[in-house]
Amino acid sequence: MKKISKMLAAVAALGMVVFSSCGQKTSTTEVAAAEQDTIPTVYYIKNITPENIIKVYEALGRKADGKNIGIKISTGESNKSNHLDTALIADFVRLVNGTFVECNTAYAGNRNTTEAHLKAAKEHGFTDLAGVDILDAEGEIELPVVGGKHLTKDIVGKNIQNYDFMVVLSHFKGHQMGGFGGALKNISIGLGSSAGKAYIHTAGKTNCVDSLWSNQPKQEEFIESMAEAAKAITDYYGDRILYINVANRLSVDCDCNGNPEEPKMGDLGVFASLDPVALDRACVDMVMNSDDPGKADLIERINSRLGTVILKHAEELGVGSQKYKLVVIEE
């Protein structure tokens, strides 16, 4: 408990506003009261259990409600990938009564076709827990990107139209191209169709999967393009979306990696927010301020790939805020 208290104190020192679960301030900055009212809240609980995922969800005060509820997860590239364990998320999935939603990848592997993707989802236990819908199995649609520097549209799976509420359930970890993966990556690259993924990865140069790797942009442009695709999704769903990050198995590699490096850093906990920028910022802050020596590789991965550019650009686009209030839920 002492270790996590030191970590929370370090996060507070960054200029964030930290509250306890009973609503009393434990630390604050000189932020005007009116501004504090507009700062998004990130809920946090340390122990990663099925019950605690439900606790952070309920703390949000926004019920996943609708005729069809999508749960955006990563099904994981292989049995070695660090995707979320279905035993961990099962109670929550049953509670919200949702369908797992995914899109096919833009690279050769175990999930680049609908047939292969459904096979991987079955092997990893997802089809035994709930329905799995590969959103681009029957085509794609375009959503507008407002205010983008690189993208004018986001190309997503056609079946996204069938879901009137989206639960974004992300495994927070490193990423070999994006620096880190959390809520923003899950709704940008994650909800892009195969062509949409190519479009984001090339910062709008092409939506052709076959020419993706010959049209690579500057790294900053790719990261900014992810933020712009996330903008399209948040505009589309409005207040019919919520975000949960599970920060465990903190490898430097993404779940799209079939042979990821073993994590060197210990698990952090479960985070939830109605603001994906605040949520990802809180997770990054906790990594940066951890006293776990194993954090060094993950920090290097985030910084070397310009990972936090996605937070900056998403904030500029109005997706969310890098300022947040961290509410610690007591167990």
C-alpha positions in Angstrom: 0.0 0.0 0.0 2.9 2.3 0.7 4.3 1.8 -2.8 1.0 2.8 -4.5 0.6 5.8 -2.2 3.9 7.1 -3.3 3.0 6.6 -6.9 -0.3 8.5 -6.5 1.5 11.3 -4.8 3.9 11.5 -7.7 0.9 11.7 -10.1 -0.6 14.4 -8.0 2.6 16.4 -8.2 2.2 16.6 -12.0 -0.6 19.1 -11.5 -3.4 16.7 -11.4 -6.2 16.7 -8.9 -6.4 13.6 -6.7 -9.4 12.5 -4.7 -10.2 9.5 -2.5 -13.2 7.3 -3.0 -15.2 9.2 -0.4 -14.8 12.4 -2.3 -12.3 14.1 0.1 -9.3 15.8 -1.4 -6.0 14.2 -0.7 -4.0 16.5 -2.9 -4.8 19.4 -5.1 -3.3 22.2 -7.2 -4.3 25.8 -7.5 -6.9 25.2 -10.1 -10.0 27.4 -10.0 -13.1 25.7 -8.7 -14.9 26.4 -11.9 -12.2 24.7 -13.9 -12.2 21.7 -11.6 -15.8 21.1 -12.4 -14.9 20.6 -16.0 -11.9 18.3 -15.4 -12.7 14.7 -16.2 -12.5 12.0 -13.6 -10.5 8.8 -13.9 -11.4 6.1 -11.5 -8.7 3.7 -10.3 -8.5 0.5 -8.3 -5.3 -1.3 -7.7 -6.2 -5.0 -7.6 -7.1 -6.5 -10.9 -10.1 -8.8 -10.3 -13.4 -9.5 -12.0 -15.2 -7.7 -9.1 -13.0 -4.6 -9.4 -13.7 -4.2 -13.1 -17.3 -4.0 -12.3 -16.6 -1.5 -9.5 -14.8 1.0 -11.8 -17.6 0.6 -14.3 -20.3 1.3 -11.8 -18.3 4.3 -10.5 -18.6 5.9 -13.9 -22.3 6.5 -13.5 -23.0 5.8 -17.1 -24.8 2.5 -17.8 -24.1 0.6 -20.9 -27.6 0.8 -22.2 -29.1 0.1 -25.6 -30.6 -2.5 -27.9 -27.1 -3.6 -29.0 -24.0 -3.0 -26.9 -20.6 -3.5 -28.5 -17.5 -4.3 -26.3 -14.4 -3.3 -28.2 -11.5 -5.6 -27.1 -8.5 -7.0 -28.8 -8.8 -10.7 -29.5 -5.0 -11.1 -29.5 -2.8 -12.4 -32.3 -1.7 -15.7 -30.7 -1.9 -17.8 -27.5 1.3 -16.0 -26.4 -0.2 -12.5 -26.8 -1.1 -10.6 -23.6 -4.8 -10.0 -24.5 -7.3 -9.8 -21.7 -8.1 -13.1 -20.1 -11.8 -14.0 -20.6 -11.9 -15.3 -17.0 -11.0 -11.8 -15.8 -13.7 -10.0 -17.9 -16.4 -12.6 -17.9 -18.6 -11.2 -15.1 -18.4 -7.7 -16.5 -19.3 -8.9 -20.0 -22.3 -10.8 -18.7 -23.4 -7.8 -16.7 -23.5 -5.4 -19.7 -24.8 -8.2 -22.0 -22.6 -7.1 -24.9 -21.1 -8.5 -28.1 -17.4 -8.4 -28.6 -16.5 -6.3 -31.7 -13.3 -6.3 -33.6 -12.0 -5.5 -37.1 -9.6 -7.5 -39.3 -5.9 -6.6 -39.3 -4.0 -5.0 -42.2 -1.0 -7.4 -41.9 -0.5 -11.1 -42.6 -1.2 -13.1 -39.5 -3.9 -14.9 -37.5 -6.6 -12.2 -37.8 -6.3 -10.7 -41.3 -9.4 -12.4 -42.6 -12.8 -12.9 -41.0 -12.5 -16.7 -40.9 -9.1 -16.6 -39.4 -10.1 -13.9 -36.9 -13.1 -15.8 -35.7 -10.9 -18.9 -35.3 -8.4 -16.8 -33.1 -11.3 -15.4 -31.1 -12.6 -19.0 -30.4 -9.1 -20.2 -29.5 -8.7 -17.4 -27.0 -12.1 -18.1 -25.3 -14.1 -15.1 -26.5 -16.7 -16.9 -28.5 -17.5 -19.1 -25.5 -18.3 -16.0 -23.4 -20.3 -13.8 -25.9 -21.0 -13.2 -29.5 -18.1 -11.9 -31.6 -18.8 -9.6 -34.5 -16.0 -8.8 -37.0 -17.3 -5.4 -38.0 -15.8 -5.2 -41.4 -16.8 -8.7 -42.4 -19.5 -7.3 -44.7 -17.9 -4.1 -45.8 -17.1 -0.7 -44.4 -18.3 2.9 -44.0 -16.7 6.2 -43.7 -17.0 8.6 -40.7 -16.0 12.2 -41.0 -12.9 13.5 -39.2 -13.4 17.1 -38.2 -10.3 19.3 -37.9 -7.8 16.7 -38.9 -4.3 17.5 -40.2 -3.9 14.3 -42.0 -7.2 12.5 -42.3 -10.6 13.7 -43.6 -12.3 10.4 -42.8 -12.1 7.3 -40.7 -12.8 4.0 -42.5 -14.5 1.6 -40.1 -16.3 -1.7 -40.2 -19.8 -1.4 -41.6 -21.4 -3.3 -38.7 -20.5 -0.5 -36.3 -23.9 0.9 -37.3 -25.6 -2.0 -35.4 -24.4 -0.9 -32.0 -26.0 2.0 -30.2 -23.6 1.9 -27.2 -19.9 1.1 -27.2 -17.9 -0.2 -24.2 -14.1 0.2 -24.9 -12.4 -2.4 -22.8 -8.7 -2.1 -23.4 -5.5 -3.8 -22.3 -3.1 -1.0 -21.5 0.5 -1.9 -22.5 3.3 -0.9 -24.8 3.2 -1.0 -28.6 5.9 -1.6 -31.1 4.7 1.2 -33.4 2.5 3.5 -31.3 4.6 3.5 -28.1 1.6 2.4 -26.0 -1.9 1.1 -26.6 -4.9 2.1 -24.5 -8.4 3.5 -25.1 -7.4 5.9 -28.0 -5.6 3.2 -30.0 -8.5 0.8 -29.3 -11.0 3.1 -30.9 -8.8 4.3 -33.8 -6.7 1.5 -35.2 -8.9 -1.0 -33.4 -12.2 0.0 -35.0 -10.6 0.7 -38.4 -11.4 -1.8 -41.1 -8.4 -3.4 -42.8 -8.4 -0.5 -45.3 -9.0 1.9 -42.5 -6.0 0.6 -40.6 -3.9 1.1 -43.7 -5.3 4.7 -44.1 -4.3 5.5 -40.5 -0.9 3.9 -40.6 0.0 5.9 -43.8 -1.5 9.2 -42.4 -4.1 9.3 -45.2 -1.7 8.4 -48.1 -3.5 5.1 -49.0 -6.2 2.7 -47.9 -4.6 -0.1 -49.8 -3.3 -2.8 -47.5 -0.9 -4.1 -50.2 0.9 -0.7 -50.3 0.7 0.1 -46.6 4.4 -0.5 -45.8 5.7 1.4 -48.9 3.8 4.5 -47.8 5.0 5.1 -44.3 4.7 8.7 -43.1 6.8 10.4 -40.4 6.2 8.9 -37.0 4.5 12.0 -35.6 2.1 12.0 -38.5 1.1 8.4 -37.9 0.5 9.0 -34.1 -1.5 12.1 -34.9 -3.6 10.1 -37.4 -4.6 7.7 -34.7 -5.8 10.7 -32.7 -7.8 11.9 -35.6 -9.5 8.5 -36.2 -10.3 8.5 -32.5 -12.0 11.9 -32.9 -14.3 10.4 -35.6 -15.4 7.6 -33.2 -16.0 9.9 -30.2 -18.0 12.3 -32.4 -20.1 9.3 -33.7 -20.9 7.9 -30.3 -21.1 11.1 -28.2 -22.2 10.1 -24.7 -23.0 6.5 -25.7 -19.5 5.3 -25.0 -17.3 4.5 -21.9 -13.7 3.4 -21.4 -12.0 0.9 -19.1 -8.2 0.2 -19.2 -6.8 -2.9 -17.6 -3.1 -2.2 -17.0 -1.7 -5.7 -16.5 0.9 -7.8 -18.4 2.7 -4.6 -19.2 4.9 -5.8 -22.1 6.5 -3.3 -24.4 4.7 -5.1 -27.2 1.0 -5.0 -28.3 -1.5 -7.8 -28.2 -1.2 -7.7 -32.0 2.3 -9.2 -31.6 2.1 -13.0 -31.6 5.4 -13.3 -29.8 5.6 -10.4 -27.4 8.4 -9.6 -25.0 7.7 -10.7 -21.4 6.6 -7.9 -19.1 9.3 -6.5 -16.9 7.0 -4.2 -15.0 4.4 -5.2 -12.5 0.7 -4.7 -13.0 -0.8 -1.3 -12.1 -4.5 -1.8 -11.8 -7.9 -1.0 -13.4 -8.7 2.5 -14.7 -12.0 3.9 -16.1 -13.3 7.2 -17.4 -15.7 8.8 -19.8 -12.8 10.6 -21.3 -10.3 8.5 -23.3 -7.6 11.1 -23.3 -7.7 11.5 -19.5 -7.8 7.8 -19.1 -4.7 7.1 -21.2 -2.9 10.0 -19.7 -3.5 8.7 -16.2 -2.1 5.3 -17.2 1.0 6.8 -18.8 1.5 9.0 -15.7 1.3 6.0 -13.4 3.9 4.2 -15.5 6.2 7.2 -15.5 5.9 7.7 -11.8 6.1 4.1 -10.7 9.0 3.1 -8.5 9.1 -0.3 -10.3 12.6 -0.5 -11.9 11.0 -2.7 -14.6 9.4 0.5 -16.0 12.5 1.5 -17.9 11.8 -0.5 -21.1 8.2 0.5 -21.3 9.1 4.2 -20.8 11.7 3.9 -23.5 9.2 2.3 -25.8 6.6 5.1 -25.2 9.1 7.9 -25.7 11.0 6.5 -28.6 7.8 6.1 -30.6 6.5 9.5 -29.6 3.6 7.8 -28.0 2.3 10.7 -26.0 1.7 12.7 -29.2 -1.6 11.0 -29.4 -2.7 12.6 -26.1 -1.6 16.0 -27.2 -3.3 15.9 -30.6 -6.4 14.3 -29.3 -6.7 17.1 -26.8 -6.2 19.7 -29.5 -9.0 18.0 -31.5 -11.4 18.2 -28.5 -11.5 14.4 -27.9 -10.7 14.9 -24.2 -8.4 16.5 -21.6 -4.9 15.6 -20.3 -5.9 17.1 -17.0 -7.9 14.8 -14.8 -9.1 14.0 -11.3 -7.9 10.6 -10.1 -10.4 9.0 -7.8 -9.0 6.0 -5.9 -11.7 3.4 -5.2 -11.0 1.7 -1.8 -11.4 -2.1 -1.6 
